Amino acid sequence: MKKKRINNFKYFSLFFVIAVLVFITGCTGTPPAVPIINSFSASPTTITVGESSTLSWSVTDAASVTIDHGVGTLALSGTTAVNPTTTTTYILTATNATGSVTATTTVIVNPPAATYGSININSSPAGAKVYLDGVYTDHITPIVLTNIAAGIHAIKLELYHYKTKEEADVSVTASATTYLNWSLTYAPIETYTLQPGSEGKDACVEIVISGYFNNSSLVVGYLFGVKFRTYLEFDLSPNPLPAGAVVTNAYLRLYQQNSSPPSGPISIGVYQVLNSWGENSITWNTQPTSSSEAEDIRTISGSTATWRTYYVHDLVKGWLDGSISNYGLLLKPISESSNDGYAHFTSSDYTSDTSIHPKLEINYFVP
């Protein structure tokens, strides 16, 4: 019995010693370590706005890893792309039960490289419309066009009565100014005259009989108490002017013959005809309609043979560009309520002198 008690005592003593050792170790041993940040870096460290950089890290003994600026919670090691718009310092925080440690890395963000330049444009004379790449800029010379993308551009200048100046390979360098100093060339006036012979289309109608078509004379007004009107049409199809021509003036010229008996003063207007008509079929009763307002008016007196001129620029311009249908012109007195005289003109069928046939003169320039 005594021997057994001794053995129990030995076991108890051994347990006590072990317990004391464990207690002592727990009170005086090294506490658990804080996390270790092995590495934290950015590559590249310098970027331009719009580019990205890659953050890389490696951490041990951490319960959590976070990076600020919205990057968030991450694994103990890895990579992630960031796109800062300004220079940014990123902070990595590693945490465990013992505490937290941090590390930083900075990404430098440069502004975008300059991609725009300017064009300084002068012309002699000034006041030319400026076109950039085919589009009117709403500017005239002199002007400095800014915020022009670097590269090759087309510049065109237009000035009334001058030749158009254009270059398709104007080079613009970023952050630099390209200078253009252009002398414009005057575009002289040229004249196109249409004066047909017997193939011309003109006719005189009067209120009593069917008409005076294919006659050598064109009468307007009252002759022996009879009312007369005259129709003319000039064929402008296809457009006889050079491509791009700008019409400056247009005139209807009629040669007034000697009249017998002499006519009194009479105001004759020229009107736009609004419907088609035939030279050999038109009569007073089949006349086409015409505009209510005269394009131009001339007051004629005396019987001296001379040229009479009517200004018809707007009509002719419209005929040539297609905005107005060309049915010709009507000549009639401004007032047809009384017998106030007449005018007597040669027609395109007049054979004695073809130089005094009706004619249409068009003044223009080619820019």
C-alpha positions in Angstrom: 0.0 0.0 0.0 2.8 2.4 0.8 4.5 1.8 -2.5 1.3 2.7 -4.4 1.1 6.0 -2.6 4.6 6.8 -3.5 3.9 6.3 -7.2 0.8 8.5 -7.1 2.9 11.2 -5.5 5.4 11.0 -8.3 2.8 11.4 -11.0 1.2 14.4 -9.2 4.6 16.1 -8.7 5.4 15.6 -12.4 2.0 17.1 -13.5 2.5 20.1 -11.1 6.0 20.8 -12.6 4.6 20.7 -16.1 1.7 23.0 -15.2 4.0 25.5 -13.6 6.3 25.5 -16.6 3.4 26.1 -18.9 2.2 29.0 -16.8 5.6 30.5 -16.6 6.0 30.2 -20.4 2.7 31.9 -21.0 3.5 34.9 -18.9 7.0 35.6 -20.1 7.2 34.1 -23.7 7.3 36.2 -27.1 3.7 37.3 -28.2 2.4 36.5 -31.7 4.1 38.7 -34.5 2.3 41.6 -36.4 1.9 41.1 -40.2 4.9 41.5 -42.5 4.6 43.4 -45.8 7.2 41.9 -48.0 6.6 44.2 -50.9 4.3 46.9 -52.3 5.0 48.7 -55.6 3.4 50.2 -58.7 4.5 49.6 -62.3 4.9 51.9 -64.1 5.3 54.6 -61.5 4.6 57.4 -64.0 1.7 57.4 -66.5 -0.3 59.8 -68.7 -4.0 60.6 -68.0 -6.0 57.7 -69.4 -3.3 55.1 -68.9 -3.1 52.5 -66.1 -0.6 51.2 -63.6 -0.4 47.8 -61.9 -0.1 47.6 -58.1 1.7 44.5 -56.8 2.1 43.3 -53.1 3.1 40.4 -50.9 2.1 40.1 -47.2 2.5 37.3 -44.6 0.9 36.7 -41.1 -2.0 39.0 -41.9 -5.7 38.3 -41.3 -6.7 41.0 -43.9 -5.1 43.2 -46.5 -6.7 46.4 -47.9 -5.6 49.2 -50.3 -7.3 52.6 -50.2 -8.7 54.8 -53.0 -11.4 52.3 -53.7 -9.2 49.3 -54.4 -10.6 47.4 -51.4 -9.9 44.1 -49.6 -7.4 41.8 -51.2 -5.6 38.5 -50.9 -2.2 38.3 -49.1 -0.5 38.7 -52.4 -1.5 39.6 -56.0 -1.8 42.4 -58.5 -4.5 44.9 -59.6 -4.7 47.6 -62.2 -5.5 51.2 -61.2 -6.4 54.2 -63.4 -5.8 57.4 -61.4 -6.5 60.7 -63.1 -4.1 62.7 -60.8 -0.9 61.8 -58.9 -2.0 59.3 -56.2 -0.3 57.7 -53.2 -1.8 54.3 -52.4 -1.7 52.9 -48.8 -1.7 49.2 -48.2 -2.8 48.1 -44.7 -2.1 44.6 -43.3 -3.9 43.6 -40.1 -4.0 40.6 -37.6 -5.0 40.2 -34.0 -1.7 41.7 -32.9 -2.1 44.9 -34.9 -1.7 46.6 -38.3 1.2 47.7 -40.5 1.1 49.9 -43.7 3.2 50.6 -46.8 2.8 53.2 -49.6 3.5 53.5 -53.3 2.9 56.5 -55.5 1.7 56.7 -59.1 2.6 60.0 -60.8 0.0 61.1 -63.4 1.1 63.5 -66.2 -1.4 65.6 -68.2 -2.1 64.3 -71.8 0.4 65.2 -74.5 -0.6 68.2 -76.5 -2.5 67.2 -79.6 -3.8 70.6 -80.9 -2.2 73.6 -82.7 -3.5 76.7 -84.4 -3.5 78.3 -87.9 -2.9 82.0 -88.3 -4.5 83.1 -91.6 -4.1 86.4 -93.4 -5.1 87.4 -96.9 -4.5 90.3 -99.2 -7.1 91.8 -99.5 -8.6 90.9 -96.2 -12.2 89.8 -95.6 -12.1 86.4 -97.3 -14.4 83.6 -96.0 -12.3 80.8 -94.3 -13.1 77.1 -94.9 -11.5 74.4 -92.8 -11.6 70.9 -94.3 -14.5 71.9 -96.5 -16.6 73.5 -93.8 -17.2 77.3 -93.5 -15.8 78.4 -90.1 -18.0 81.5 -89.8 -14.8 83.6 -89.9 -13.2 85.9 -92.4 -9.5 86.9 -92.7 -7.5 87.8 -90.7 -8.2 85.0 -88.2 -6.4 82.6 -85.9 -8.1 79.2 -85.8 -7.4 77.5 -82.5 -7.8 74.0 -81.1 -7.0 72.4 -84.5 -6.0 68.8 -84.3 -2.4 68.1 -85.2 -2.1 66.7 -88.7 -2.9 67.7 -92.3 -5.8 70.0 -93.1 -7.4 71.7 -96.1 -7.8 75.5 -96.0 -9.9 77.5 -98.6 -10.4 81.2 -98.9 -13.3 82.8 -100.9 -13.7 86.5 -101.6 -16.2 88.0 -104.0 -14.5 88.8 -107.3 -11.3 87.0 -106.5 -10.0 83.6 -107.4 -10.6 80.9 -104.8 -7.4 80.1 -102.9 -7.1 76.5 -101.5 -4.4 74.2 -100.1 -5.2 70.6 -99.1 -1.9 69.9 -97.2 -1.7 72.5 -94.5 0.3 70.9 -91.7 -0.6 71.7 -88.1 1.9 70.7 -85.3 0.8 70.2 -81.7 1.4 73.3 -79.5 2.5 75.3 -82.5 1.0 77.9 -84.9 1.0 77.5 -88.6 1.1 80.8 -90.5 -0.6 81.4 -93.9 -0.2 84.7 -95.7 -2.0 84.5 -99.0 -2.3 87.0 -101.8 -5.6 86.6 -103.7 -5.9 87.0 -107.4 -8.6 89.3 -108.8 -11.1 87.5 -111.0 -12.0 89.8 -114.0 -15.5 90.2 -115.3 -16.3 88.2 -118.4 -19.3 88.4 -120.6 -21.4 85.7 -122.3 -23.8 86.9 -125.0 -26.6 84.8 -126.4 -28.0 86.4 -129.6 -29.8 83.7 -131.6 -30.7 84.0 -135.3 -33.9 82.5 -136.8 -33.7 79.6 -134.3 -34.4 82.1 -131.5 -37.7 82.0 -129.8 -39.8 85.2 -129.8 -43.3 86.1 -130.7 -45.7 89.1 -130.7 -49.4 88.6 -129.8 -52.2 91.1 -130.2 -55.7 91.2 -129.1 -57.4 91.3 -132.5 -55.7 88.5 -134.5 -54.0 85.3 -133.5 -50.4 86.5 -133.4 -47.3 87.9 -135.1 -45.1 84.8 -134.7 -42.1 84.5 -137.0 -42.3 88.2 -137.8 -39.3 90.5 -138.0 -40.8 93.0 -135.6 -41.8 92.7 -131.9 -44.4 95.3 -130.9 -45.3 96.3 -127.3 -48.1 98.7 -126.4 -50.8 100.2 -128.6 -50.4 100.5 -132.3 -53.4 101.9 -134.3 -55.5 101.3 -131.2 -54.6 97.6 -131.0 -53.0 96.1 -127.9 -49.7 94.2 -128.3 -47.4 92.1 -126.1 -44.1 90.4 -126.8 -42.6 87.1 -125.6 -39.0 86.0 -125.7 -37.2 82.9 -124.4 -33.4 82.3 -124.4 -32.2 78.7 -124.3 -29.7 78.4 -121.4 -29.7 74.6 -121.2 -27.1 73.3 -120.5 -25.6 76.0 -118.5 -23.2 77.8 -121.0 -21.0 79.4 -118.3 -17.8 77.8 -116.9 -18.2 75.6 -113.9 -18.4 77.7 -110.7 -19.0 80.9 -112.5 -20.6 83.7 -110.4 -23.1 85.9 -112.2 -22.7 89.5 -111.4 -25.2 91.1 -113.8 -27.6 90.0 -116.6 -29.2 92.2 -119.2 -31.9 91.8 -121.9 -31.1 94.1 -124.8 -33.6 95.0 -127.4 -33.1 97.1 -130.5 -35.8 99.7 -130.9 -36.5 100.5 -134.5 -37.6 103.8 -136.0 -41.4 104.0 -135.4 -43.9 105.5 -137.8 -46.0 107.3 -136.6 -43.8 108.3 -133.7 -44.9 106.8 -130.4 -45.6 108.7 -127.3 -43.8 108.0 -123.9 -44.6 104.5 -122.7 -43.4 102.6 -119.6 -42.7 99.0 -120.5 -42.0 96.3 -118.0 -40.3 92.9 -118.4 -42.0 90.1 -116.5 -41.2 86.4 -115.7 -43.2 84.0 -117.7 -44.5 81.1 -115.5 -45.7 78.5 -118.1 -44.4 77.1 -121.4 -45.5 78.5 -124.7 -44.9 77.8 -128.4 -43.5 80.4 -130.8 -45.7 79.3 -133.6 -48.8 78.6 -131.6 -49.1 81.3 -129.0 -52.1 83.7 -129.3 -53.6 86.4 -127.2 -56.1 83.8 -125.9 -53.4 81.1 -125.2 -50.8 83.3 -123.5 -49.0 81.7 -120.5 -49.3 83.3 -117.1 -46.7 85.7 -115.9 -45.5 87.4 -112.7 -47.5 90.3 -111.3 -44.4 92.4 -110.6 -42.0 93.6 -113.3 -38.3 92.6 -113.1 -37.4 96.0 -114.5 -39.2 99.0 -116.2 -38.1 101.4 -118.9 -39.9 104.5 -120.1 -39.5 104.9 -123.8 -40.2 108.0 -125.9 -39.4 109.1 -129.4 -38.7 107.0 -132.5 -34.9 107.2 -132.7 -33.4 103.7 -133.3 -31.5 102.6 -130.2 -30.8 99.8 -127.8 -33.1 99.4 -124.8 -31.7 97.5 -121.8 -33.5 95.7 -119.0 -31.9 94.4 -115.9 -32.8 90.7 -115.4 -30.0 89.4 -113.1 -32.2 87.6 -110.5 -34.1 85.7 -113.2 -31.0 84.7 -115.2 -29.2 83.6 -112.1 -32.2 81.4 -111.1 -32.4 79.9 -114.6 -28.7 79.0 -114.6 -28.7 77.4 -111.1 -32.0 75.6 -111.7 -33.9 77.4 -108.9 -36.2 79.1 -111.4 -37.9 77.4 -114.4 -37.0 79.1 -117.6 -40.1 80.0 -119.6 -38.8 83.3 -120.8 -39.9 86.9 -120.6 -42.9 89.0 -121.3 -42.8 92.6 -122.3 -46.0 94.7 -121.8 -46.9 98.2 -120.8 -47.1 98.9 -117.1 -50.6 100.2 -117.7 -52.7 98.7 -120.5 -55.8 100.8 -119.7 -55.2 103.5 -122.3 -53.7 104.0 -125.7 -50.4 105.5 -124.5 -48.0 104.6 -127.3 -45.9 101.6 -128.4 -42.4 100.4 -128.9 -41.2 98.5 -132.0 -38.2 96.1 -131.6 -36.4 93.8 -134.1 -36.9 90.0 -133.6 -34.6 87.1 -134.1 -36.1 86.6 -137.5 -35.0 90.1 -138.7 -32.8 89.4 -141.7 -31.4 92.8 -142.8 -29.0 93.1 -139.8 -28.5 90.1 -137.5 -26.4 92.3 -135.2 -29.6 93.9 -133.8 -31.4 90.7 -132.9 -32.5 90.5 -129.2 -29.7 89.4 -127.0 -29.1 88.3 -123.5 -25.8 89.4 -121.9 -24.5 87.8 -118.8 -21.6 89.2 -116.8 -19.7 86.8 -114.6 -16.4 85.9 -113.0 -14.8 82.5 -112.3 -13.5 82.4 -108.7 
